[in-house]
Amino acid sequence: MRDHKKIVFAFTLLLFTLSLVCFGFVSLHTLMMADDYCYFGFLSRQNFFAAQLQSYTSATIYAGNRFAASLVSGLAGKIGNPVIPLFPIFTYLCLLTSFFFLFNQWSRSRGQNPNATHSALSSAVFFFFLLYLSPAHFQNRYWFSGIIAYTLPLAVFCTLLALLLAPAQKHRRSIARSAGIFTLSLLSAGFSETSAAAFLACLSLILLYMLIRCRKQISLDLLLAYVGMIIGTALMILSPSAYIRVDNLQPTGIEQTTQPLKLITRSLIFSFDFIYYTISGYILPLSIFTLTSAALGYVQSQGQTQPLSTSKLIFWGLSTIFSTFIIIAASMAPTIYAFSAYPNPRSQLICLFFLLAGIAVLMNLCGTYLTNHTRRIQPVALLLVLISGVYALRGGILELPYRYELQQRQQIWMERDAQIRNQINAGQTTVSARGIDRIETISDFNPPCFEQYYQINKIQLLD
């Protein structure tokens, strides 16, 4: 049976890899849109550090208070346009790597001896369903600015969690490890308000659990991570550019939810709505993900863990459900506070991540529980894992035709870019350009960012 397990795991990992390669191939045909011009134009017109400071203090054409997003965009801007189609692949690799180490450390923390193939398969399963169910197709998977704000921070935060789970050597505290934990925590809070609120809520729940369980023996690493998260969140809130953007919203008449009780109530209601509509809208893929997570937990736990009692399963199961609900509610709060509205689809990727994480943890516990009560269902578990691989490959193949739409848009963009640069080289400061139809809610460009990116006085849009 062990040989069967290795073969099934290796073959299923290959299927998931091929599926993710399909998504990576499609991403090679993406293009610059909307906020991409704002980031590249604003952050590339002066030296790197001056641009970062000015972005944080005075940028209003984009969210300059998101200092981590500005940092990554500034670094990418130094490479130039070629980074746009490559950045999704870079982010995918970062996510897969961070998920791998997180699953690896999760297994170690539960007394298991993690297998590299199992950890790789677990990370591929989780990443595929996160990508496949992403609320905003283009914005979460392929759009540069959307990936930076809501997809990349998940990789940073998962790396942080993996470091917190990794045991430090006794009597030898590494300055590099502590600095890394603090830096990752600080950066993970600076990509968007949605992710910062969710990550802070997650660390708060972990810290609360450790206070109840360990009393005075709280890990210094956890405290460093928590302090870094608070500082990062405070930096976003206190950014001068954030205050300028808020002042600019006042004349528009947008209502803000500033009453604490109303804010909490709406956040909890929106959290329930998100969970309910996500589960009811994606019954098949979520069922496959749920059963696969249980199957992986069952196979991995065989002969490697202490028996999980029914009482512990109930306790940890209810704790996981409660924590997931609270974290998703926290991620809803910033948008409710600022706009009294439901978060836009691309920011809901953070909610989806924690929903899938909650399901994965809960099902992993169920798989462990079943391991200690029956040994006869391993063939069924392996079959479920194999089915998930086939489903993933199907999802990747169905994604491939999307590249044709992106190819057409990319070709138009390249032709337009060449025309604009020819007009600029001819000495024109007012240029004419053809527009591209919006993708989802993302418009082709806004004139101020476009003009700043090309360093021109005015852009005229042709029909």
C-alpha positions in Angstrom: 0.0 0.0 0.0 2.9 2.4 0.6 4.0 2.0 -3.0 0.5 2.7 -4.1 0.4 5.8 -2.0 3.7 7.1 -3.4 2.5 6.5 -7.0 -0.9 8.2 -6.4 0.7 11.2 -4.7 3.4 11.6 -7.4 0.9 11.3 -10.2 -1.6 13.6 -8.6 1.1 16.2 -7.9 2.0 16.0 -11.6 -1.6 16.7 -12.5 -1.8 19.7 -10.2 1.5 21.0 -11.6 0.3 20.8 -15.2 -2.9 22.6 -14.2 -0.9 25.4 -12.5 1.4 25.6 -15.6 -1.7 26.4 -17.6 -2.5 29.4 -15.4 1.1 30.5 -15.6 1.1 30.2 -19.4 -2.1 32.4 -19.6 -0.5 35.0 -17.4 2.3 35.5 -20.0 -0.3 37.4 -22.1 -1.5 39.9 -19.5 -1.0 43.7 -19.9 -0.7 47.0 -18.1 -4.0 48.5 -17.0 -5.4 51.2 -14.7 -3.4 51.5 -11.4 -0.3 49.9 -13.1 0.3 53.2 -14.9 -0.1 55.0 -11.6 2.4 52.9 -9.7 5.0 52.8 -12.5 4.5 56.5 -13.4 4.7 57.9 -9.9 7.4 55.6 -8.5 9.8 55.7 -11.5 10.1 59.4 -12.1 12.7 60.0 -9.4 15.2 58.0 -7.3 13.8 55.0 -5.5 13.8 56.1 -1.9 12.5 59.6 -2.6 9.7 58.1 -4.6 8.8 55.8 -1.7 8.7 58.6 0.7 6.6 60.9 -1.6 4.3 58.0 -2.3 3.7 57.5 1.4 3.2 61.2 2.2 1.4 62.7 -0.8 0.3 60.2 -3.4 -3.4 60.4 -4.1 -3.8 58.8 -7.6 -3.4 55.4 -5.9 -3.3 54.2 -2.3 0.1 55.6 -1.3 -0.4 54.5 2.3 0.0 50.9 1.2 3.8 51.1 1.7 4.5 47.4 1.0 2.6 47.6 -2.3 4.5 50.7 -3.2 7.8 49.1 -2.3 7.2 46.0 -4.5 5.8 48.2 -7.3 8.8 50.5 -7.1 11.2 47.5 -7.4 9.2 46.0 -10.3 9.2 49.4 -12.0 13.0 49.4 -12.1 12.7 46.4 -14.4 10.1 48.0 -16.6 7.2 46.7 -18.7 8.6 43.1 -19.1 7.8 42.5 -15.5 4.1 42.7 -16.0 3.6 39.3 -17.7 6.2 37.6 -15.5 5.0 38.9 -12.1 2.0 36.5 -11.8 4.3 33.6 -12.3 6.7 35.0 -9.7 3.8 35.4 -7.3 2.5 31.8 -7.9 6.0 30.5 -7.1 6.1 32.6 -3.9 2.7 31.2 -2.8 3.6 27.6 -3.6 6.9 27.9 -1.7 5.3 29.6 1.3 2.4 27.1 1.4 5.0 24.2 1.2 6.9 25.4 4.2 3.7 26.2 6.1 2.3 22.7 5.6 5.7 21.3 6.4 5.9 23.1 9.7 2.2 22.4 10.5 2.9 18.7 10.2 6.0 19.0 12.4 4.1 20.9 15.1 1.6 18.0 15.3 4.3 15.4 15.9 4.3 14.1 12.3 7.3 13.5 10.1 6.4 15.4 7.0 7.1 14.0 3.6 8.3 16.4 0.9 5.9 15.0 -1.7 2.9 15.2 0.7 3.8 18.8 1.6 4.2 19.7 -2.1 0.9 18.1 -3.0 -0.9 19.8 -0.1 0.4 23.2 -1.1 -0.5 22.6 -4.8 -4.1 21.5 -3.8 -4.6 24.6 -1.6 -3.1 26.9 -4.2 -5.1 25.5 -7.1 -8.4 25.9 -5.3 -7.5 29.4 -4.1 -6.7 30.4 -7.7 -9.6 28.5 -9.2 -12.2 30.0 -6.9 -10.7 33.5 -6.9 -13.6 36.0 -6.7 -12.1 38.3 -9.4 -10.8 36.3 -12.4 -8.5 38.7 -14.0 -7.7 40.9 -11.0 -6.7 38.2 -8.6 -4.8 36.0 -11.2 -3.3 38.2 -13.8 -3.5 42.0 -13.0 -0.3 43.4 -11.6 -1.8 45.9 -9.1 -4.5 43.4 -8.0 -1.9 40.7 -7.4 0.3 43.0 -5.4 -2.5 44.2 -3.1 -4.3 41.0 -2.4 -2.4 37.9 -3.7 1.2 38.5 -2.9 0.6 39.4 0.8 -0.7 35.9 1.4 2.7 34.5 0.5 4.4 36.9 2.9 2.0 36.1 5.7 2.2 32.3 5.2 6.0 32.6 5.3 5.6 34.4 8.6 3.4 31.7 10.0 5.8 29.0 8.9 8.6 30.8 10.8 6.5 31.1 13.9 5.8 27.4 13.7 9.4 26.4 13.1 11.1 25.6 16.4 14.0 27.9 17.3 17.1 26.3 18.8 17.1 26.4 22.5 19.6 28.8 24.2 20.5 30.2 20.7 18.3 33.1 19.6 19.1 34.1 16.1 19.0 37.9 15.4 18.4 37.2 11.7 15.4 35.0 12.6 13.9 37.7 14.9 14.6 40.4 12.3 13.0 38.3 9.6 9.9 37.7 11.6 9.5 41.4 12.5 10.1 42.5 8.9 7.7 40.0 7.3 5.1 41.0 9.8 5.6 44.7 9.1 5.5 44.2 5.4 2.5 41.8 5.4 0.4 44.6 7.0 1.3 47.1 4.3 -0.2 45.7 1.2 -3.9 46.6 1.8 -6.2 47.5 4.6 -8.2 44.3 4.0 -5.2 42.0 4.4 -3.9 43.9 7.3 -7.1 43.6 9.3 -7.4 39.9 8.6 -3.7 39.2 9.5 -3.9 41.2 12.6 -7.1 39.4 13.7 -5.4 36.0 13.0 -2.3 36.9 15.1 -4.6 38.3 17.8 -6.4 34.9 18.0 -3.1 33.0 18.1 -1.8 35.3 20.9 -5.0 35.0 22.8 -4.8 31.2 22.7 -1.2 31.3 23.8 -2.0 33.6 26.7 -4.7 31.2 27.9 -2.6 28.1 27.4 0.9 29.3 28.3 0.2 32.2 30.6 3.7 33.8 31.0 5.6 31.7 28.5 4.7 33.6 25.4 7.1 33.2 22.5 9.2 36.2 21.8 8.8 35.5 18.1 5.1 35.7 18.4 5.3 39.0 20.3 7.7 40.4 17.6 5.2 39.4 14.9 2.3 40.9 16.7 4.2 44.2 17.3 5.3 44.3 13.7 1.7 43.8 12.5 0.4 46.6 14.8 3.1 49.0 13.6 2.5 48.1 10.0 -1.2 48.7 10.3 -0.6 51.9 12.2 1.7 53.1 9.4 -1.1 52.6 6.9 -3.7 54.3 9.0 -1.5 57.3 9.9 -0.1 57.9 6.4 -0.6 61.5 5.2 -1.7 60.3 1.8 -4.5 58.3 3.5 -5.8 61.4 5.1 -5.7 63.3 1.8 -7.6 60.5 0.1 -10.2 60.5 2.9 -10.7 64.2 2.6 -11.2 63.9 -1.2 -14.0 61.4 -0.5 -15.9 63.8 1.7 -17.4 65.9 -1.2 -18.6 62.7 -3.0 -21.1 62.1 -0.2 -19.9 58.5 0.5 -21.2 57.4 3.9 -18.8 56.0 6.4 -19.6 53.5 9.2 -17.8 55.0 12.2 -20.0 53.8 15.0 -18.2 50.8 16.6 -21.3 48.7 17.3 -22.7 49.2 13.8 -19.3 48.5 12.3 -19.0 45.2 14.2 -22.6 44.1 13.4 -22.2 44.8 9.7 -18.8 43.0 9.6 -20.3 39.9 11.2 -23.3 39.9 8.9 -21.1 40.3 5.8 -18.9 37.5 7.0 -21.8 35.2 7.3 -23.0 36.3 3.8 -19.6 35.7 2.3 -19.3 32.2 3.7 -22.9 31.3 2.9 -22.8 32.5 -0.8 -19.3 31.1 -1.4 -20.3 27.6 -0.2 -23.7 27.6 -1.9 -22.2 29.0 -5.2 -19.2 26.6 -5.4 -20.6 23.3 -4.0 -18.7 21.0 -6.3 -15.2 22.4 -6.1 -15.5 23.1 -2.4 -16.7 19.5 -1.8 -13.7 18.2 -3.7 -11.4 20.4 -1.8 -13.0 19.4 1.5 -12.8 15.7 0.8 -9.3 16.0 -0.5 -8.1 17.8 2.6 -9.6 15.1 4.8 -8.0 12.4 2.6 -4.6 14.0 2.8 -4.9 14.4 6.6 -5.9 10.8 6.9 -3.1 9.4 4.8 -0.4 11.6 6.3 -1.4 10.9 9.9 -1.2 7.1 9.7 1.1 5.8 12.4 2.6 9.3 13.0 0.4 11.1 15.5 -1.1 10.6 19.0 -4.7 9.5 19.0 -7.1 12.5 18.6 -10.0 12.1 21.0 -13.6 13.0 20.2 -13.6 15.8 22.7 -10.4 17.4 21.2 -11.8 17.1 17.7 -15.0 18.9 18.8 -13.0 21.6 20.6 -10.5 22.3 17.8 -13.2 22.0 15.2 -15.4 24.6 16.9 -12.4 26.8 17.5 -11.4 26.6 13.8 -14.9 27.5 12.7 -15.1 30.4 15.2 -11.7 31.7 14.2 -12.4 31.6 10.5 -15.7 33.5 11.0 -14.0 36.2 13.1 -11.0 36.7 10.7 -13.3 37.0 7.7 -15.4 39.5 9.6 -12.3 41.5 10.4 -11.3 41.6 6.7 -14.7 43.1 5.9 -14.3 45.9 8.4 -12.0 48.4 6.5 -14.3 48.6 3.5 -17.4 48.9 5.7 -15.7 51.7 7.7 -14.6 53.7 4.6 -17.5 53.1 2.2 -20.3 51.4 4.2 -20.2 48.8 1.4 -19.4 45.1 0.7 -15.7 44.6 -0.2 -15.0 44.6 -3.9 -14.4 41.1 -5.5 -10.6 41.3 -5.7 -10.3 42.0 -2.0 -12.5 39.0 -1.2 -9.5 36.8 -2.1 -8.3 37.4 1.5 -11.7 36.1 2.8 -11.5 33.1 0.5 -8.0 32.3 1.7 -9.1 32.1 5.3 -12.2 30.2 4.4 -10.2 27.6 2.6 -7.6 27.5 5.4 -10.4 26.9 7.9 -11.8 24.1 5.9 -8.3 22.6 5.4 -7.5 22.6 9.1 -10.9 21.2 10.1 -10.8 18.4 7.5 -7.2 17.6 8.4 -8.3 17.1 12.0 -11.1 14.9 10.8 -8.7 12.9 8.7 -6.4 12.4 11.7 -9.4 11.4 13.9 -10.4 8.8 11.3 -6.9 7.4 11.2 -7.1 6.5 14.8 -10.4 4.7 14.4 -10.2 2.9 11.1 -7.5 1.7 8.8 -9.7 0.4 6.0 -10.4 3.5 4.0 -7.0 4.3 2.6 -7.9 3.2 -0.9 -10.9 5.5 -0.8 -8.7 8.4 0.5 -6.2 7.8 -2.3 -9.0 7.7 -4.9 -10.3 11.1 -3.6 -6.8 12.6 -4.0 -6.5 11.3 -7.5 -10.0 12.6 -8.4 -8.9 16.1 -7.2 -5.9 15.9 -9.5 -8.1 15.1 -12.5 -10.4 18.0 -11.6 -7.5 20.4 -11.3 -6.2 19.4 -14.7 -9.6 20.0 -16.1 -9.7 23.5 -14.5 -6.3 24.3 -16.0 -7.3 23.2 -19.5 -10.5 25.2 -19.3 -8.4 28.3 -18.4 -6.3 28.1 -21.5 -8.8 29.7 -24.0 -8.7 32.9 -21.8 -5.3 33.6 -23.2 -6.8 34.5 -26.6 -8.7 37.4 -25.1 -5.6 38.6 -23.3 -3.5 38.1 -26.4 -5.8 40.4 -28.4 -5.7 43.1 -25.7 -1.9 42.7 -25.3 -1.4 43.2 -29.1 -3.5 46.3 -29.0 -1.5 47.6 -26.0 1.8 47.0 -27.7 0.7 48.7 -30.9 -0.7 51.6 -28.9 2.5 51.9 -26.8 4.6 52.1 -30.0 2.4 54.8 -31.5 2.5 56.9 -28.3 6.3 56.6 -28.1 6.6 57.6 -31.8 4.5 60.7 -31.1 6.6 61.6 -28.1 9.8 61.1 -30.1 8.4 63.4 -32.7 8.2 66.1 -30.0 4.5 66.0 -29.3 3.3 66.6 -25.7 -0.4 66.0 -26.5 -0.8 62.5 -27.9 -3.8 60.5 -29.3 -4.3 56.9 -28.4 -6.8 54.1 -28.8 -8.6 52.8 -25.7 -9.1 49.2 -24.7 -12.3 47.8 -23.3 -12.4 47.3 -19.5 -11.8 43.9 -18.0 -14.3 43.2 -15.2 -14.4 46.5 -13.2 -10.9 47.6 -14.4 -10.8 50.4 -16.9 -8.0 50.7 -19.4 -6.4 53.7 -17.8 -7.1 57.0 -16.1 -5.7 60.1 -17.8 -3.5 61.5 -14.9 -1.7 58.2 -14.4 -1.4 57.7 -18.2 0.1 61.2 -18.6 2.5 60.7 -15.8 3.7 57.3 -17.0 4.5 58.7 -20.5 5.5 62.1 -19.1 3.2 64.0 -21.5 0.8 67.0 -21.0 -2.4 65.5 -22.3 -3.9 62.3 -23.7 -6.7 62.3 -26.2 -8.7 59.1 -26.5 -9.7 58.0 -30.0 -12.9 56.1 -30.7 
